[in-house]
Amino acid sequence: MCNTCSTETKHRNSRHTECCTCMNGYPKKCSCGGLIHVEETESESFGTLLVFRCDKCNFVFDIQEEEY
């Protein structure tokens, strides 16, 4: 899924160690053996959020508001 870059590329459940939709330094290895990706999502209350989630165990490590 991550081997091509486009605005429609999603990296959920990807096993690629290089993900063109992740921010610099990601994905990172999770202790479960999966990869931690950075997903951009919209929230009605907070605007654009960055969600740091493992593609294998689905654990959310961090949620940050995107800064412009």
C-alpha positions as a Python dict, from the first residue, in 0.01 Angstrom:
ca = {
    (1, 'M'): (0, 0, 0),
    (2, 'C'): (282, 242, 76),
    (3, 'N'): (497, 167, -224),
    (4, 'T'): (340, 449, -425),
    (5, 'C'): (290, 808, -317),
    (6, 'S'): (-45, 970, -381),
    (7, 'T'): (-306, 1162, -187),
    (8, 'E'): (-515, 844, -176),
    (9, 'T'): (-240, 629, -25),
    (10, 'K'): (-335, 487, 313),
    (11, 'H'): (-90, 303, 532),
    (12, 'R'): (-323, 115, 764),
    (13, 'N'): (-208, -245, 810),
    (14, 'S'): (102, -180, 600),
    (15, 'R'): (412, -389, 661),
    (16, 'H'): (643, -154, 468),
    (17, 'T'): (938, -8, 656),
    (18, 'E'): (930, 297, 429),
    (19, 'C'): (597, 476, 414),
    (20, 'C'): (564, 785, 197),
    (21, 'T'): (263, 911, 393),
    (22, 'C'): (437, 904, 733),
    (23, 'M'): (630, 1197, 876),
    (24, 'N'): (1011, 1188, 902),
    (25, 'G'): (1140, 911, 1127),
    (26, 'Y'): (832, 692, 1082),
    (27, 'P'): (728, 420, 1066),
    (28, 'K'): (908, 291, 1375),
    (29, 'K'): (918, -63, 1511),
    (30, 'C'): (666, -153, 1783),
    (31, 'S'): (752, -400, 2059),
    (32, 'C'): (487, -638, 1916),
    (33, 'G'): (679, -658, 1587),
    (34, 'G'): (448, -426, 1391),
    (35, 'L'): (518, -76, 1264),
    (36, 'I'): (408, 250, 1422),
    (37, 'H'): (267, 482, 1153),
    (38, 'V'): (151, 841, 1174),
    (39, 'E'): (-206, 884, 1050),
    (40, 'E'): (-362, 1223, 984),
    (41, 'T'): (-726, 1245, 1086),
    (42, 'E'): (-988, 1518, 1126),
    (43, 'S'): (-1167, 1590, 1454),
    (44, 'E'): (-1469, 1820, 1484),
    (45, 'S'): (-1341, 1943, 1820),
    (46, 'F'): (-966, 1969, 1757),
    (47, 'G'): (-916, 1998, 1380),
    (48, 'T'): (-636, 1797, 1221),
    (49, 'L'): (-478, 1538, 1450),
    (50, 'L'): (-171, 1317, 1408),
    (51, 'V'): (-233, 967, 1544),
    (52, 'F'): (68, 743, 1616),
    (53, 'R'): (-67, 385, 1587),
    (54, 'C'): (79, 37, 1543),
    (55, 'D'): (-40, -146, 1232),
    (56, 'K'): (-25, -485, 1406),
    (57, 'C'): (-153, -446, 1765),
    (58, 'N'): (-346, -122, 1687),
    (59, 'F'): (-209, 43, 2004),
    (60, 'V'): (-224, 426, 1994),
    (61, 'F'): (105, 566, 2126),
    (62, 'D'): (26, 936, 2093),
    (63, 'I'): (-222, 1186, 1950),
    (64, 'Q'): (-104, 1539, 1866),
    (65, 'E'): (-270, 1843, 1716),
    (66, 'E'): (-107, 1927, 1383),
    (67, 'E'): (79, 2258, 1393),
    (68, 'Y'): (99, 2484, 1090),
}
